Amino acid sequence: MGTIKIKNIHKHFGKFHALKGIDLTIHNGEFMTLLGPSGCGKTTFLRILAGLEDPSEGDITIDDKEIVCVSKHLSLPAAERNLNLVFQSYALWPHLTVFENVAFGLKIKKMPKETIKQKVQETLERLQIAHLSDRSPGELSGGQQQRVAIARAIVTEPKILLLDEPLSNLDAKLRIEMRSELKRLHHELKTTIVYVTHDQVEALTLSTRIAVFFEGKLVQVDTPQQLYKYPQDLRVAQFIGNPTVNCVEAKVNDEQMTISSPLSSFSYKTKIGLPTVTLATNPENIEIVHESVPGAIKAEVYSVLPAGSETYIQVKVPQTKTILSIKEMGEALYEIGSTVWIKTNIERLNIFDPGSNGKIDIQLRPVISGQIERTKIDLQLSKTFSIGTFS
Ligand SMILES: Nc1ncnc2c1ncn2[C@@H]1O[C@H](COP(=O)(O)OP(=O)(O)OP(=O)(O)O)[C@@H](O)[C@H]1O
């Protein structure tokens, strides 16, 4: 078991309010990633979980056992929390061999020699480093050292594993390799993992859920799929996705219940009460079409970036100078400067209040004019939108 319940955690460093009331439940066996830009408070939060830092306010329980309760002046020492922490810098003991590094925690627990030998051997094999058993850390590559650090953390079978940017010192190829190793390990061990990163691809690929931090606050906790498709905050939308999400300002006409933007124009059912909103959509939700079909907008190809299995295309919407990113699978051949037509899937459009960054949940109605010059246009029929004609 390894369920962590965190209630109303605050952390002040002098006058600086680093964590501002964090509430989060991490379920047993979850791979929970703490994601956010540099300085948002992820590491501080992890250090509080680990017992390396005390919060200024709040409670933490692990499997209903209180480990932190500031009002009762309670904070269990790190060693009594049944968790292990792996740092970004592997922090291996340089004078000990790989075997001795991994065996250390078991020796402290005074396990019999034979049991230690067997457990260490099993763990080294699991991480595919058994052949390096007699080497010292100085004789290992960065990736091998990282595996030793992880082996050392899991050999004692902690309920909870805390990982602080464990892959950030590895090169791009090794990072990808280690990502799948970590995912496989989590699947096999079923340990609760709390993982800190500022790399959104790492978060999306590894996690069962992601907790996104901004400026000391938890902004959204969701599965990677939900977070990517339905960000609840504009900052989350802008942080997740590669290439980054397309954001455009759109004018709201509450009298006519219409929103017009360089991306798409449509009507809605309930008043918004704001003069402008921000529309956000991921690059794969915009399609390049080669003629002026209903709902399409004229644009000019600005750049074409082939990336092997996919192609990133940027287009400029002439009247507005807006540049949009589009992702197409496979090889896409477009001439820079040529005219294309683009069509946005409005079902995959998220709408935000640019003031608060919060998501606006409004019921959208059909595209009323796909073109910047408003011409009479037939509306598309989709399962959620009704048919009609606007002029
Ligand atoms: N001991 C400290 N004293 C004062 N301020 C601190 C201390 N530790 C952290 N901070 C501040 O608290 C904020 C959060 O820091 P933290 O290390 O948790 O951020 P982070 O999200 O992990 O960033 P990064 O990804 O760069 O590691 C930062 O503004 C940092 O400067």
The ligand as a Gaussian input file, in Angstrom:
#p B3LYP/6-31G(d) Opt

LIG

0 1
 N       15.716000      27.161000       0.859000
 C       15.090000      28.104000       0.158000
 N       15.110000      29.389000       0.545000
 C       14.443000      30.351000      -0.132000
 N       13.741000      30.119000      -1.256000
 C       13.683000      28.850000      -1.703000
 C       14.362000      27.781000      -1.029000
 N       14.117000      26.628000      -1.728000
 C       13.331000      26.980000      -2.771000
 N       13.091000      28.309000      -2.762000
 C       12.261000      29.041000      -3.742000
 O       11.006000      28.426000      -3.810000
 C       10.533000      28.371000      -5.151000
 C       10.254000      26.947000      -5.536000
 O       11.477000      26.235000      -5.651000
 P       11.535000      24.728000      -6.129000
 O       12.948000      24.274000      -6.080000
 O       10.534000      23.945000      -5.364000
 O       11.051000      24.874000      -7.631000
 P       10.981000      23.800000      -8.794000
 O        9.603000      23.902000      -9.352000
 O       11.398000      22.475000      -8.302000
 O       12.032000      24.394000      -9.829000
 P       13.155000      23.653000     -10.739000
 O       12.421000      22.923000     -11.812000
 O       13.961000      24.814000     -11.255000
 O       13.933000      22.754000      -9.817000
 C       11.618000      29.041000      -6.004000
 O       11.248000      30.370000      -6.254000
 C       12.851000      28.963000      -5.125000
 O       13.714000      30.045000      -5.390000

